[in-house]
Amino acid sequence: MRLASIHWDGQDRIAAAAGEDALVDLNLALEATGGPAFGSMLDLVRGGPEALNRARRALDWAQQNPDSLPTIPARAVIWQPPVRRPGKIIGVALNNSAADDRKISAPDHPTIFMKPATCLIGHGAPIPVRPHYGRLHPEPELAVVVGRDGRDIDPARAMDHVFGYTIFNDMTGNDMRGEDRVHYWALYPDPDDPDSVRKVEQHLSYTARYKGADGFGPAGPWLVTADGVPDPHDLDISCSLAGEVFTDDNTRHYTYRVEEVLAFISRFMTLEAGDMISMGTAFRAAKTGGRPLHAADLSRFDGPVEVAISGLGRLSNPVRRDPAPATDWRLAR
């Protein structure tokens, strides 16, 4: 089933696809069949299998009774992120075998980072680009929506915790990453003398600004339930900017599988229903042209930015130039 969060006719709604170009308001279908409505997509996800089965029955009823519940034309809606306010958005860094020859050193486990829910925007919403962001490029990714809480998840049972999948564009500002780099002497206990410390040279950078700014998380348009994606490790992914294809890849090139990523993260933080996990950038160059993904610079080129994943649809976002000043956060002196 393909689900979506939309705004239509003055209301936020959760909907399901009814054909290629139409949607059904699930709550109206539930009310018509005597079932309780969902407050949001997050409520549906947290409701577990019983809630999903109710949604399926409501969709079936709507499709069998088209005169009782007219469909909504897809072109008329405002698309929202499928889960508007997930508890966590977790990204997996460099999770693609194409990155292996670029790694000078790397851990033997997934490397993760966080993005705030405020970065999310829906299909069709503009990505705001401010001059002080510098270089800004898309990162096309498959995102997992967690369907069941879990801690220390058994990797053999990890797929039981997946509600579904959506498209995610992990917008990244590389210039801000460089600006936030700190060359630092870290202090650690001296292995030869536990009562003293030694200095260790480190290069640090933090993801909050260059990964988490508003608009840096386009997602959607669809949340496809797990039964609609037989193999998440064999999905074609492409990414284009202004009609030029920069990436042509497949999820089979993940270094770490969905099961391993969920199991690893859950060793450190509880995964909750509705959380999003973005599985890592698909950045193998397109078969024609061959320009690298980092050349898809939104500070230089206008959109639209499009990410397509087989079976999940196409996420498209225009670019909006936002001339906000960079230095007005300082107090007057």
N, C-alpha and C positions, 0 to 999 in steps of 0.2 A: 504494500500500500504506500502511495506517495502522499505525505502530509505536508501542510504548510501553515505558517502563521501569516495572516494577511490583515489589511485594513480595507474595509469596503463599506460604502454607504454609512459612513460616520462611526463605524464600530470596528474594534479589534476582534478578529475571529480566528478560530482554527478550522482548517478546511482539508479536504481530501480531493485528489484528482479524480475527475469524472470524465475520462477521455483526454484528448491531447490539449484542448483549449478551454476547458471548463472545470469548475470546482464546485464542491458541495460544502455548505456550511454544516459541519458535523454537529454542532450544538443544536441547530434547528432540526436536524434529522433525529437527534436523540430526544428532543422535546416531543417531536411528533410521534415517537414510538414509546414514550412514557419513561425514558431513562433520564437520570440526572446529567446535567451539562458539566463540561470541564471549564474551569476558570481560565486556563491557558494550556499551551502545549506542555509546559512543565508539569502541570497536574496530570495530563494524560500519561506522560512518560512515568511519572512517579506512581501512577495507579497500577502499573505492572500488567501482566497478561490479561487479567480480568477487564481492565480498562481498555486495552487494545482490542479485545474481542468485542466489547460493546461498540467501539468505534467502527469495527468492521461490519457488524450487524446493521448499524445505522446507515453506513454507506451503501450496503446492499439494498436496504429498504428504499433509500433515496433513488437509486438507479432503477429499481423496479417500479417506482411510483413517480415518474418525472413530472406529472401534472400536479402532484401535491407539493413538491418542493423544487421550484425552478433552480437551475444551475446558475453559477456566477461566471461571467466571461473572464478568463484569465487576464486579458488585456486591460480590464477595467480596475484591477485591484492594485493596491500598494503592497508590495511584498516586504515582509519583515524577516529578520533572522528566524530560522525555524524554531529555535529555543531562544526567546528574547533575553532572558536573564539567567543563564546557567550559573551554578555555584562556582564553577571553575572552568577556565579554558587552559588546557595544557598543550604546549607544543613540543614536538620531538625534533631536535636539531640534527641536521646532516644524516638523516635516516635514508640514505640512498647510496647504492653501491657506486654510482657515478662520482661520489665525493671521496671515495677511498684513496685515490692517488693524490688528493690534495691535503690529506691529513698528515701533518708533521708528527703529531702525537695525539692520541685520543683514548678515552676509557673503553673498556670492554663491556659496556652496557649503554643503554639509551641515555642521551643527554637531554634534559627537559628544561622548559622555561614556562612562565605563566603570562597570560594576557588577560586584561580586565574585560568584564562583560560590556563595559561602555565603548569598547572598540568596535562592537558589532554593528553592521548595517546590513540591510537586506538587498536582494536582487533588484537592480535598477536604481538604487540610491547612489548619489555621487560620493566619490572618494575625495575628501577635502585635502588639497595640497597647498601647504604654506611655504613661502620662500625660504624660511629658516629651517625647513626640514632637510634641504639639500637633496641628494640622490634618493630616490624612492622607487622601489621595484616590487612587482607582485611575486608571490610564491604560491603556486597552485598545489593544493593538498587535499587529500581525503581526510574527512573528519569523522570520528566515531562518536556517537551519542550514547552515553552510558545509560542502561536501563534498570540497573539494580545495584544497590549499595554493596560495597565489597572492600575488605581489608585482607591483605595477604592472600590474594586470589590465586588459586591453583591454575597454572597456565593451561592445563588440559581441560579446565572448565570455564576458561575466561570468556569464551564466546557466549556463554549463558548470560553474561552481564552486558551484552550489546543490545541496545534497543534498535539502532539503525545507523544510517550513514548520511552525510551531507557533503556538499562542496564547501571548501574553505579557502580563502585567499589570504595568506599570512603576509600582509603588507609589511615591508621592512625598509627602514631608513638607514642605509649604511653610513652616511656621513654623521648622523647622530651617534651611531655606535662608535665611530672614531673619536668624536668629541667627548664621549663619556668614558673613554679608556683612561685608566689610572695605572701608572708605573709605580710600583709600591713595594716597600719592604714589609713583608708580613712577618709577624713574630710567632715562633713555634717553640715548644719545649726543646731544649738541647738533649738529644738522645744520650749524650755522655754525661750530662749533669741535669737531672730533672728539676733542680731548683733554679736553673737559669734558662735564658731564652737565646735563640739564635735567629738571625735575620735571613729570610728567604725572599729572593727577588721574584716578583710576580707581575704579570700584566692582567689587569682586571677590566671588565666592561660589564654593564648591567643592561638588561633588556627592556626595562619599563618604558623608556621614551621611544626607542627606535622600533619597538614591536607593539606598544600598547596605546599609541595616540588614537584619538577619536577617528573612526573610519578605517582603522588599520585591520579590520576583521570582517570583510564582506563574506556572507555565508548564505547558502540556499541555492536555488529557491526551494528545493524539496528536501524533506527528511524522509528518506526511503527506509521502510522497516527492514529488519535484518533478513526476513524471509524473501525479500525482493532482491537481495544481493547474494547469490549463491557462493561467490568466491571474492572477497574483498582484496585478494592478492593477485587478481588478474583483471584489472580495470585500466583501460587506456585513459590517459590524462593529457590534455593539451592546454596551452595558455597563449593568448594573443594580446597584443596591444595595437590599437588603431588598425586592425585587420592583418597585421604581420604576426605569423605564428613563431613564437620563440622556443616553446617547449613541446616535445612530443615524446611521451614517456609512458610507463606502465607501472602499476603498484607491485608487480612481481620483483621489482628492483629494490624494494625495501630491505634494509639491513636487518631490521627487527620486525617481526610480524605483529599483527594486532594483539594476539594472545600474549606475546612476550611483553609488549609495551604495557598492557593493562596489568599484568602480573607484577612487573617491575615497579610501576608507579605505586601500586597498592602496598608495596613493602614500606613505603614512606608516608603516604597520606591516604586517607579513606576516599575511595571513589564513591560518588553519590549519583543517584539517578538524575539525569539531566546534564551532568558534566559533559564537556566536549573535549576530545583529545584529537589534535591535529597531527597526522601521522608523519609529516615530514615532506619536504619540497621535492616535487618531481621536476628535475631541471636538466634532464638530458636534452641536448639541442635538437631542434626540429631537423627533419631529414633534408629539407631544402632551406637554403639561406645560411643556417648554422650560427647565427648570432647568439651569444650567450644570454641567459635570462637577465643577468645584471645590466644588459644594454637596454632592457625595457624600462627606461627611466621616466617616471611620470613627471619629474621636474623639467623634462625637455619635451616630452611628447604628450599630446592629448589622448584621451581614451577613444573608444571604450576599452576597458580591460575585461577580457573574457576567459573564464576557466570552464572547460568541459570535461566531464568524467562519464565514461560509458555507463549507461543504466541510471545515472543520477541527474542528468540534464546539463544545462548550461547556465552559469552564473555570469551576469554581465553588469558592469558598473561604469558609468561615465566618470569623468574627472572634472572637479570644480576647483578653480583657482581661488584661494582664500588669502587675501593680502594682509592678514593680521600681523602686527609688528612682533618682532622677536624679543625685544628688550624691555617691554613695558612692565615686566614683573618686578623690576627693582624699585626699592623705595627711593624717593628723591633725596639727594644729599647736598 
